Amino acid sequence: MDAEWPRQGSRLHHSVGAWPLVIDDSTSVAAVEPGRSLELVARGWPMGEAKVEITLEDRGDQCLVTIAEDAIRGPGRLMPKFLRDPLISARNRETLRRLELMAVGGAGKQQD
């Protein structure tokens, strides 16, 4: 991760997939509104790139986090939207579940 993360233009370096099919790439910040939203361009070549929008909604003692994502470049964009949406939604639900565990201090704990 760049030291200036999450400033616009900074990058988060990551790996996607399971060995031996691991893709090393990066995600860059396209726009940021501190405390409200983060727009990312997630790269995973040769699969392509996706636009990811993370929004935060203050609800008093809670925060609603939403993620909207779609393919914007590369072979992933060739898959019909009605087929890629369920795959993206499943991944984003898991991301939000893990984020919630981190937020409440239960990251890494097994659920009942």
C-alpha positions in Angstrom: 0.0 0.0 0.0 1.3 3.4 -0.9 2.1 5.6 2.2 -0.5 8.2 1.0 -3.4 5.7 0.9 -6.3 6.5 0.4 -5.4 9.8 -1.3 -6.5 10.1 -5.0 -3.9 8.4 -7.2 -2.5 6.1 -4.5 -2.4 2.4 -4.9 -3.0 -0.7 -2.9 -1.1 -3.8 -4.1 -2.8 -7.1 -3.9 -3.0 -10.7 -5.0 -6.1 -12.4 -6.4 -6.8 -16.1 -6.7 -5.4 -19.3 -5.3 -2.1 -20.9 -6.0 -1.0 -21.6 -8.7 -3.4 -19.2 -10.4 -2.4 -16.1 -8.4 -2.6 -12.6 -10.1 -0.5 -9.8 -8.5 -1.9 -6.4 -9.4 -3.1 -3.2 -7.8 -6.1 -1.0 -7.0 -5.9 2.7 -7.4 -8.0 5.5 -5.8 -9.9 7.4 -8.5 -11.7 9.7 -6.1 -12.2 10.1 -2.4 -14.5 12.1 -0.2 -13.3 11.5 3.4 -15.9 9.9 5.6 -18.3 9.5 2.7 -17.1 7.7 -0.3 -14.1 6.0 -2.0 -14.0 5.2 -5.8 -11.5 2.7 -6.8 -10.2 1.1 -10.0 -9.4 -2.5 -9.2 -7.0 -4.3 -11.6 -6.8 -8.0 -12.0 -5.2 -8.6 -15.3 -5.6 -10.7 -17.4 -9.2 -10.6 -16.2 -9.4 -6.9 -16.5 -10.4 -3.9 -14.4 -13.4 -3.0 -12.3 -14.8 0.3 -10.9 -15.6 -0.1 -7.2 -17.6 2.5 -5.3 -17.7 2.3 -1.5 -20.1 4.6 0.3 -20.6 5.3 4.0 -23.8 6.6 5.5 -23.7 7.9 9.0 -26.6 6.4 11.1 -25.8 7.8 14.5 -24.0 5.1 16.4 -23.9 2.9 13.2 -22.5 3.3 9.7 -24.1 1.8 6.6 -21.4 0.7 4.1 -22.3 -0.2 0.6 -20.2 -1.4 -2.3 -21.2 -1.1 -6.0 -18.9 -2.7 -8.5 -18.8 -3.5 -12.2 -16.2 -4.5 -14.9 -15.0 -1.6 -16.9 -12.1 -3.0 -19.1 -10.8 -6.3 -20.3 -12.3 -9.8 -20.8 -14.5 -9.6 -17.6 -16.4 -6.8 -19.4 -17.4 -9.3 -22.2 -19.4 -11.5 -19.8 -23.0 -10.4 -19.9 -24.0 -8.2 -16.9 -26.7 -10.6 -15.8 -24.0 -13.3 -15.3 -21.3 -11.2 -13.7 -23.6 -9.4 -11.2 -24.3 -12.4 -9.0 -20.6 -13.2 -8.9 -19.6 -9.7 -8.0 -22.4 -9.5 -5.4 -21.3 -12.7 -3.7 -17.8 -11.4 -3.4 -18.9 -8.0 -2.1 -21.2 -9.6 0.5 -18.2 -11.5 1.9 -16.1 -8.3 1.8 -18.8 -6.5 3.9 -19.1 -9.4 6.3 -15.3 -9.4 6.9 -15.3 -5.6 7.3 -18.1 -5.8 9.8 -16.1 -8.4 11.8 -13.2 -6.1 11.8 -15.3 -3.1 12.9 -16.8 -4.9 15.9 -13.4 -6.4 16.9 -14.2 -10.0 15.9 -11.9 -10.4 12.8 -10.6 -13.9 12.7 -13.1 -15.3 15.2 -15.2 -18.2 14.1 -19.0 -17.6 13.8 -21.6 -20.0 15.3 
